[in-house]
């Protein structure tokens, strides 16, 4: 038997974007809402999100607790949920047309620098967010890098040995050289400007940086910069299974 998970009827409807708590309260009083085919007029009525059938104005609703989105972050926006003078990744999602009934609960998993592009996971699943960022999990993140100078073969060992960057010692990282000025870097931490500082330590400069994977999640190559999509059920399941190992 499925475990009961009950919440107030007005919260259920507000969570699903039917309206504000005040608006849905009015709908309930006006007998526009039924639970299991019985009209309910009490906003505080408890409903089971796993099993109860909720109908509003003739339309059946399904409850969704968590939302997961993959954003191909563009340069020029900060990874934040706080409004300010600089555009945020949440502004990018709004501009791209994301309509999520629980938008205000969403937050990015980790951070990308303002000029870094690529994969950014946005979710309201706090437990998964915590697991992916936990130092104990050693979640791997891979970046595509372009540099101003030739990348030396000797840099591979420097990355692999770990690197003293002054205020901290970076953990061993994998550097795969594609050609003279293009490479892939995989790290298991995410300190401020870490990859840029590691290349600076090798007397080189990063001119372009793009995250292409995080844990088992890979950036969808069909996503244009600034576009998003929902994660598939398979991607969500794989992320959760990997972080429960």
N, C-alpha and C positions, 0 to 999 in steps of 0.2 A: 504494500500500500504506500502511495506517495506521501511524503511528509507534508504536513500542512504548513503553509506560509501565508499568514493573514495580514492584511493592512486595511485601513479605512477606505471606504468606497470613494470618497472625494479625492483622496491621495492617488488611488489607482487611476482615476480618470485624468487627474492633472498630470501624473507621470506619463500618461499615454498621449498627452498633447490635446486632449479634448477641450481644455480651457483652463483658466485660472481656478484656484480653489473656490473663489467667490462665484465664478460663472458656473462651475459644475455643481456647486451647491444649489444654485437656482434651478438648474436642469433636474436635479434629483427631486427637489420640492415640487416641480411641475410634472412629476410622474413620467419623465422621459427616459428613465433608466430602470432596467430590470436585471435581477440576478437569478439565474436558473429559472427563467420564465415567470418570475414573480416581481411585480413592481415594488421598488424600495424607495421610500421617501426620507430616509434617515442618512445624512451624510457620513455619520460615524459608524454606519453598519460595516462589520468586518467581512471581507471577502477573501477567499483562498485564491491566490494568484496562480496556483498550479492546477486547479480543477474547476472553479466556478465559471459559469458562462455569463458574461456581461454584455448586455445589449443596450446601445444608446441610439435613440431615434431610429430604431429598426436595424442598426448595424452592429454586428458582433465584434467585440474588441478582443485582442489577445495581448497578454502582458509580456513585456520584454524588460528584463532587469538591466542587462548590460549591452553596451554598444561598442563596436570595435571598428576603427577606420584606419586605413593606410593612406598617408599623405605623402606625395612627392614634394617635399618642402622646397620652395624657391629661395634664392638669396634675397636679402633685403628685409627679412622679417625675423623677429625674435621668437624664441620658443618660450612663450609665456601665456598665461590666461588673464593677466592684468592689463587693462587698457592704459595706453600712454601715447606719447608722440610718435613712437615707432610702431608700424604695423606688426601684429602678432600672427602666429600660425592659426589662431582662432579666427582672426579677421580673414585670412586666406580661405578658410573653410566656408565662412559665411558667403564670401564673394563667389566661391565655386559652386554655391547652391546647396550646401548641406542643410537639410531640415531634420533635426533630431529632437524629439519631444523632451529629451533630457540633456539638451545642449549645455546648459549651465553646469552640469555635473562632469562634463568631459575635461580631460587634461592630457597633455602630452606625456609620453613615457620617456623620461630623460630629456636631454637638451642637445640641440645642434646650434653652433655659432651662427651669428647673423648672416655671414657670407657662405655658410655651408649648405649644400643642397642634399636632397635625397630622402631616404626612408625615415618616416616618423610615424610611430604608432600613437593614435589618439583613442582613449577609452575612458569609461567611468568604472571600470573594474579595478578597484583599489588594490585587491590582493594580487592580481597579476602584475599591476604596475610596480608594486613593492618587490615582488619576486624578481622581475626583470632588472631592477636597479640594485638589488642586494649584492654587496661585494662578495658575500659568501657563495653566490651562485656562479660567479665567473662567467657571466653571459658574454659571448663573443660578438663583436661588431666589426664588420668589414667595410672599408672605405676605398673608393677609387680616388687616386691622387695624381695631380699633375704638378710638376716642379719647374722652377726656373733654370736649374742646372742639371747636369747629368747625374743620375743616381748611380753610385758606385757599388760594385759587388761587395765591397767591404762593409757597406752599410747594413747588409743583411745580418751579419753577425752582431753588429752594434744593437740592432733592434731586438734580435733574439736573446741577447745577453741581459736585456733590461738596461735602462739608461738613467743616469743621475741627472735630473733636470734642476737641481738646486734645492727647491722647496719640497721635492719628493723624488723617489726613485721609481721610474715607470717599470711596470712588470714586463717580462719578456713578451715581445710582439712579433708577428710574422710579417715579413716584408717580401713581396713577390714582385720582381721587376718585370714589367711588360716590355718596355723599351727604354731608351735613354732618359726620358723625362716623364714616364708614366708607370704607375705601380699600383698594387693593391696592398693595403695594410689591415691586418686583423689585430684588434686589441681586446682585452677583457676588462678594461676599466674605461673611464671617460672623464679624465681630469680636464680642466679648462685649457683649451688650445693645445691639447696633448700632442696630437700628430704633427701640428705645425712646429711645436717646440722640439720634437724629436728630429725632424728634418733640419731645423735650425742648428741643432747640436751637431749634425753631420755637414754643416756649412752649406745648406741648401734652403730653398724657400718654396713653400707650397703656394701655388697660384690658383689652384682649383681643388675643391674637396667635396666629395659626394658619398654619403653613406648608402650602401647597396644591400646590406643585410644586417639583421639583428636576431641573434639566436637562430632559429630555423626559418624565420620570416625573411623572405627576399622581396626586394622592390619589384613591383610589377612594371616591366619594361614598356607596357602599353600606356602607362600613366604619363601624361605630359607634366612638365613642371607646374606646380600649383594645383594639380588635379588630385582627387581622392577617390577611394572606393571602400565599401565595407569588406571586412575580412570574410573569407569563406568559412563555413563550419569546419572544414578540414584544417585550415590554417589556425583557427582558434584552438581546436583540439590538440594539434601538434605543439603549439606554444605551451599549453597547460601541461601536457604530458612531459615535455622536455624539462619544464621547471619543477616537476614533481619527482624527478629522478633523484 
